[in-house]
Amino acid sequence: MKKVLIVDDAAFMRITLKTMLEKNEFEVIGEAPNGLEGVKKYAELKPDVVTMDITMPEMDGVASLKEIKKIDSGAKVVMISAMGQESMVKESILAGALGFLVKPFKEEDVVKVLSNL
């Protein structure tokens, strides 16, 4: 069972992702409301996969991804973006993101992307 850390500033999005993932045999071991907390939780919990929103307060998803990669170059991070954030998506790929989900997303897409990591 893959252990997942969900990083998103929207509580409803964290709840939605957690529900989808737990229903599909993933274990959500932590949640963070911003990128700064996400980096701390990554170091503490060492999840198998991270879902990372791009636009967040404190530290955005791209900066968080870069910090997580400093902690663990093999970190598996899937970025979650809203429509119209193509430049951030490219920057995330260059920073080491292994996958993308665009809001609004379907449960089967989330499961497929995370299962393939």
C-alpha positions in Angstrom: 0.0 0.0 0.0 1.5 3.3 -1.1 1.8 6.0 1.6 0.7 9.4 0.4 1.2 13.0 1.6 -1.3 15.5 0.4 -0.2 19.1 0.2 -3.0 21.6 -0.7 -4.2 24.9 0.8 -7.8 24.0 0.2 -9.2 21.8 2.9 -12.0 20.5 0.6 -9.4 19.4 -1.9 -7.4 17.5 0.8 -10.6 15.8 1.9 -11.5 14.9 -1.7 -8.1 13.5 -2.5 -7.9 11.6 0.8 -11.4 10.0 0.2 -10.4 9.0 -3.4 -7.1 7.6 -2.4 -8.2 5.6 0.7 -11.1 4.1 -1.3 -8.4 2.8 -3.8 -6.0 1.3 -1.3 -3.6 4.1 -0.7 -2.7 5.1 2.8 -2.8 8.9 3.4 -0.2 9.4 6.1 -0.2 13.1 6.3 -1.7 16.4 5.0 -0.3 19.9 4.8 -2.1 23.2 4.1 0.9 24.9 2.4 4.3 24.2 0.8 6.4 25.0 3.9 4.4 22.5 6.0 4.6 20.0 3.1 8.4 20.1 3.1 8.5 19.6 6.9 5.9 16.7 6.7 7.9 15.1 3.9 11.1 15.0 6.0 9.2 13.7 9.0 6.9 11.1 7.3 8.9 9.9 4.3 5.8 9.1 2.1 6.0 7.1 -1.1 4.2 9.7 -3.1 3.3 13.4 -2.6 0.4 15.2 -4.3 1.3 18.9 -4.4 -0.9 21.8 -5.4 1.0 24.5 -7.4 -0.6 27.6 -6.0 -0.4 27.9 -2.2 0.5 30.5 0.5 3.8 30.4 2.4 5.7 28.5 -0.3 4.2 27.5 -3.6 4.3 23.9 -5.0 7.2 24.4 -7.3 9.4 25.8 -4.5 8.3 23.0 -2.2 9.1 20.4 -4.9 12.6 21.8 -5.2 13.1 21.6 -1.4 11.7 18.1 -1.2 14.1 17.0 -4.0 17.0 18.4 -1.9 15.9 16.2 1.0 15.3 13.1 -1.3 16.4 13.2 -4.9 14.2 10.1 -5.5 11.0 11.8 -4.2 7.9 11.0 -6.2 5.8 14.1 -6.5 2.7 14.6 -8.6 1.7 18.3 -9.2 -1.9 19.4 -9.1 -2.7 22.5 -11.1 -5.7 24.5 -12.2 -6.2 25.2 -15.9 -3.9 28.0 -17.2 -0.8 27.1 -15.2 1.2 25.7 -18.1 4.3 27.7 -17.3 4.3 26.3 -13.8 3.8 22.8 -15.1 6.9 23.1 -17.3 8.9 24.5 -14.3 7.7 21.6 -12.2 8.8 19.0 -14.8 12.3 20.6 -14.8 12.3 20.5 -11.0 11.6 16.8 -11.0 7.8 16.3 -10.8 6.9 12.8 -12.0 3.2 13.5 -12.9 0.4 16.0 -13.3 -3.2 16.3 -12.5 -5.4 19.2 -13.7 -8.3 20.4 -11.6 -11.0 19.3 -11.8 -9.8 15.7 -12.0 -11.5 12.4 -12.0 -10.9 9.7 -9.4 -9.7 7.2 -12.0 -7.1 9.7 -13.3 -5.8 10.3 -9.7 -5.5 6.5 -9.1 -3.9 5.9 -12.5 -1.2 8.6 -12.1 -0.3 7.6 -8.5 -0.4 3.8 -9.2 2.1 4.3 -12.1 4.8 5.8 -9.9 
